[in-house]
């Protein structure tokens, strides 16, 4: 840490040099600027730089390096581990850089590093185009894509990294580099799952796909019908087209208009069938689900950008998540999954999710560092609650889910779905051979491990 006088002088110069806004702890707006999605994260950076341009990002990086301050990077702020913040360091906040430029003829979009899924999806919607995005509209595009990228469209269009065409990156020395299949190809490879380890992504270019219609069926069941609903959904997906996706979800029924008032606050098993196509085809697929005894249903065409908002959780709640990737979903595992769902902590927002892989995920290029591609299903216990007194039981529920499914686990994991679970889980999320190769790329672009507030890859 630099002497106070040097730091004060450098901070004053930083405020002059950047076009965005700079927050120090005493500044109005600092508390709001340091708030992230997970309310369990309470960190106090020395400086938050809300950048408006690539030169702002480079200036913020050089400022931090000159003062020997750690750097965290904020896009959407959705990291459950709070990787968008640090204590006593610099946060490079990209949220003001959210422009999306769609090129319909080329079926591609350039997305600035602070854009969220909503920015991307709303820009693409008028052109009947889309690409694989996260399952929440407030997720940051940059962290989502560089971490691998799983969403409602991945069975149809592949993982987000399968659609990555280029990245503009500010590196640890404040330089701007571009990574494509032709330019800096080894860096480009590393950015297909290696996350924010190699620099700050100020823009990404993604391939788009035609999506003139999207539809969905959400069917809610009492827990006693959960096993039959899960088996029915499994059979439908495994025999169905890659356009079909969605998830199964045990949850505490929220106070929504489509929920019968008598069920609000009660445990329900929900099946969401999403379909990258028109409603009439989706209805044929959904028939077996609708034929089961159920309490509520929504069956409709829906714009993809609206579907993306459907399960948005509000910020300011406490979060603890994890995931396991599964070799299959036999009846024995259905029983284990449903039994654990029936022990869901109530009344909280914690969810017990299960969704399919396959399709374009499994058929995608195996070259990228995403070792979970060949898994058949994913279980994702998603702890979310309000009262700190509920911390222990919600965290334990997530851990219990992981323990339950170990006999069927592939051992791999999508790192965007987990918090800080140790170095071994980072290797599980990248693959051992990939990790060694990534460490060599890290040595070239970030030999001092400046970008360490992530699922960290140490330089070779």
N, C-alpha and C positions, 0 to 999 in steps of 0.2 A: 504494500500500500504506500502511495506517495505521501510525502509530508503535506500537512494541511494547506499550507500556502500554495504549493504547486497544484494541489487538487482544486482549490478554490479558483485559481487562475484558469486552469484547464476547463472547469465547469462553465465559467463565464464565457470563455471562448467557444465552447460547444453550443451554448445557447445562441450565440451570434452566427455560428457556421451552418447550422441546420435549418431547413425550412419548416420542419415539424416542431413539435412542442417537447420541451424537456422538463421532467418533474424530479425534484429532490424531495426528501421526506417532509420538509417544512412547507412545501408549496401547496396551495389549494388545488384539489384534484388528484393529489398523489394517492390517497386511499382508494379512490375509484379506479385509478390507473393500475394499481397493483392487485386488484381483485381478479381471480380466475374462476373457472367453472367449479372446481372442487373446493368447497368451503373448509375442508380439513387442511388446506394449504394456507399457511399464514407466514409469509416471508416478506422481508423489508429490503428491497434493493436500495443501493445508494443513489442510483440514477436510473430513470426510465426515459428512453428516447423514443418518442412516437414519430417514426420516420414517415416522410412523404415522398421520398425518391431514393434511387440507388445511391447517389452521392451522400445522402443522409445516413444510409446504412454503413457505407464505407467509413464515414467520419466517426460514427459511433463505435465501430470496431477499433479504429486507430486510437480513439480517446481511451477506451478500456485497456488496450495494450500498453499505451504510454504510462498509464497509472497502475498497471499490474492488477487490474480488476477482472474478476470472472465475468463471463458473458453468458446470458441466457437469451433465448430467442422466443418471441411470442408471435404466433399466428392467430389461431382460434382460441388458444388458452384452454383447450379441452384435455390436455394430458392429465390422466388421473394421478400421476406421480408429481404433478406440479412443476414439470420441467420448464415451463414458461417463466419461472421466477427463480431468484436466488436471494441470499442474504448478503447485503453489503457490496453487491456487484452492480453490473450494468445489465439492464434489460433492453434489448433491441426489439421494439414493439412495431410490428408491421401492419397493424390494423387499418391505418390510413391508406395503405397501398392495396387497393382491392379492385382495381379495374379489370374487367374481363372483355377481351376482344375476340369475337367469334368470326371465323372465316368459313362461311357456309360451303362455298365451292370446294375448298380444300378439306372440309370436314375436320377442322382443327380449331382449337381455342388457345389463346395466350392468356394466362391467369396470373395476376400479380400475387406476390407472396403472402399478402395479408387477407386475401379473399376467403370467404367461407363458401360452403356448399351452396348456400342460398344465392350468393352472387353468381356462381357458375351456372346453377340450374336455371335461374330466372333469365340469364342472358341467352341460354341455348334454347329455351322453350319456344320462342316465336319461330324458330327455324326447324322445329320438329327434330331436334338433335339432342343427344345426351351422351354422357359417358359414365362409367362406374363411379359413384360417389358414396360417401358414408351414409349411415342410416339416421343422421341428424343434420338438420340444415345449418346449425351453428358451428359445425366442425370446420376447422381450418383446412383448406385444400392442400397447402404445402406439406404439413406434417402428415396428413392422411396419405397422400400419394407416396411421399418418400419412405413411409413406413410399410408400404405394400398395397393397401387399399382394397378393402372388402365392403361390398354393399349390395343393395337389392338387384343390381344389374350384372353382378360378376359372373353368374352362370351363363348369361347371354353374351356379354361383351368382354369377359376376362377381368382380372384384377386391375386396379388403377395403374400399377406399374406396367402392365401389358400394353397400356395405351399412352405411355409417357414417350414423347418425341424429343423433348429437349428441356434443359434447365439452365437458367441464368443464376450464377452463384457468386456471392461475395465471400472470398476466402479469408483465412485468419490474418493475412497481412493487409487486408482492405482492398485487394485486387478483385476485378470482375472477370470471371471466366464463363465460358459457355460449354455445356456438355451435351453432345448428341452422339448418335451412332458413328459419325465421321470425325467429330472434333472432341478430343479428350475422351475416347471411348471407354477407357478403364474407369475414369470417374463416372461416366454415364452409367456403366454397369453397377458401380457401388451405390448410386442413388436409387437403384431399383430395390429398395428394402433396407438400406443402411441408414436411413433417417437423416437427422441433422448433424451428423458427425463430421461432415466435410466442408461445411460453410453455411451461409445463409441464402436460401433460395428466394431471390427477389422476383422471379417469374418462372412459370412452368408452361410448356406447350403440351396439350393433350389431344389425342385422336378422339373424334366424335363419331357417333353412330346414329343412323336414322331411328327415330322413335316417335312415329306419328300418333301412337296410342299407348296408354298405360291403364291397367285396371287392377282391382284388388277385391278380395273377400276377407272380411274379418268376422270370425265366428267365435262366440264365447260360450264356454261349457262350465257346468258345475264340476268340481274335482272328481266326483265319482265316474264321470264320463271321460276323464282326461286320458286314461290309457288307450281307450278306443280311438279318441281323437288323434292322439300322437301317432298311433299305428296307421290310421287312415291317411294322415298327411304324409307319413314316410312312404307308404305305398304309392300314393299319388305322385310324389316328387320323383321317386326312383324309376317310375314307369313313364314319367311325363317329359315334355320338351325342356330345353335349357332356358326358355323364356319364363318358365315357372320358377318362383323362388319364394321368399317369405321367411316365416319362422313360427315356432311354437313358443308360448310364453306363459309361465305361471306368474300371477301378479295379484296385488291387492286392487280390487276394482275401484277406479277413480270416479269422482263425481262428474261424469260426462253425460251429455244429453241422451246418448244411445244406451247407457247403462240403466237398467231398471233400478229405481231408488232403493228397493229392498236389498239389492246386492252391493250397494256402495260400501266399501270397506271390507268386503268379504273376499275370500280366496276364489279366483277363477283361473281356468286354463283357457287361454286364447290361441287360436290358430289364425295367422295372417298369411293368406296366399296372395302373392304379388305376381303379376303377369305382364311381360313386356309385349303387349298386344291388345286387341280390342276386347270389350267386355263380353261379347257373346262366346268367344273361345274360352275365356276365363270361367264363365258360368258352367260350361260343360265340365271343366276340370274340377270345379268346386262342388259339383253335385254330391259326391259321397260325403263330404264334410257337412253340407247343409242337411243331408238326410239323417244325421245323428241328432239325438235330443240336445237342444241348445237353448240358451237364454236370450241371446241377442245376436244380430247379424248386420253387417253393412256389406253390400255387394254393389259395386259401382265402377264406372270409368272414373279416372282421376288423373289430372295432369301430374307428370312425374315430379315437378317442383313442389306440388302440394303434398304428394305422398311423402316426400323427404321431410316435411315438417310434422308429420303425423305423430311421431313418438318423441318429439323434442322434450327434453326435461329442462326445467328452469334452472338458471345458475343459482348459486348460493346454498346448495344442498351438499351434504357430506357424501363422498363417493369412495368406494373400494371395489375394484373389478378384477377379474381374472378370466382365463379361458383355457380350454383343452381342445385339441383337435383329435378326432375320433376315426378309428379304422372302419367303423360301420355303425348301424343302429339296430342290432338284433333285439328281439322281444325282451330278453333279459335286461338289456340296457334301458329299454323303454320303462320297464318296471322300476329300475334304480332311479332313473331320471324323475319319474312321476312321484315316487315315494319321497324323494328329497323336495320336490316342488310343494308337496303337502305340508312340509315343515317351514315354509317361507315365513320369515319374520313379519308379523302383522301388528298394527297397521303401519307399514312403511312403503316407500316407493321401490324397494328392492325387487328385482325381476330375475327370473330363472329362464334364460333364453336358450333355444336350440335351433340351429338352422343348417340348411344343406350346402354342400360344396358341389363338386362335379361340374358337368357342362364345360364351358369355356375356361374355367379355372384349371381343371385337370388337363385340358387340351392345350393349354398355353405353353409358352417357351420355358423350358426347364433351366435355362441358363442363369436366370436372375436369382439372387440370394433370398428366396422365399420358400423354405423347405416344407411348408404346410400345404402346398398345392395339391398333393395327392391324397389328402384326407377326405373322408366321405361326408362327415358332419362336424359341426362345431358346437360345443356347449359353452355358454358365456354367462356365468353368474354376475349380475350387475347390481352391486350393492349401492343403494341411494336412499338416504334418510335425512332427517332434519335435526333430531335431538342427539347431542353428544352422549347422552346416557344410553343410546341404542348402539353405540360403536361396536361393542364387543360381540353382540349377537349377530349383527349384520356381517361383520368381518368373518366371524366363525362360519356363518352360512356359506360364504364364498369359498372358504378353505375346505369345508365339508364336501361341496360339489366337486372340487378338484380331486379330492381323495376318493370319492365314490367312483369316478369314471377311469381311474388309473388302469384297470385291466384292458380298457379299450383305447387308451391314449396312444397316438403316434409318437408322442414325445416332442413334437414341434409345436410352435405357438406363433401367433401374429402379435408382434410386440406392441402395436397400437392398442391392444385390448387389455394390457396389464400395466401395473405400476412397477415399483422397484422390487423385483423378486430375486435379485442377485445376478452375478455374472453368468452362472450356468444357464439361467433362463434366457439371457441375451444370446448365448451361443445356440440354444435350442430354437430361437427365433430367426437365426441366420444360417445355421448349419456350420459344423466344425471347419470344414474345408473352406467354405465361404468366409468364415470369420478370419482365417489366416490371410486370405487374399484381401479382404477389407482392411485389415490392419496395415498392409503395405500401402494401400491407397491413402489411408489416414496419415501415414508417415510422410507421404509426399505433399499432401495438401494441408495438414494440420499437425505438424510434428510435435508441437507443444501441448496438444490436447486442449486447445482453447475452447473448442465446442464440446463440452463435457456434460452439459445438462441435458441428457438424452439417454437412451439405452446405449451406453457408451462403448465404443470400440477404441481400445488403447492403441497408440501407434506401435507398429512393429519395432 
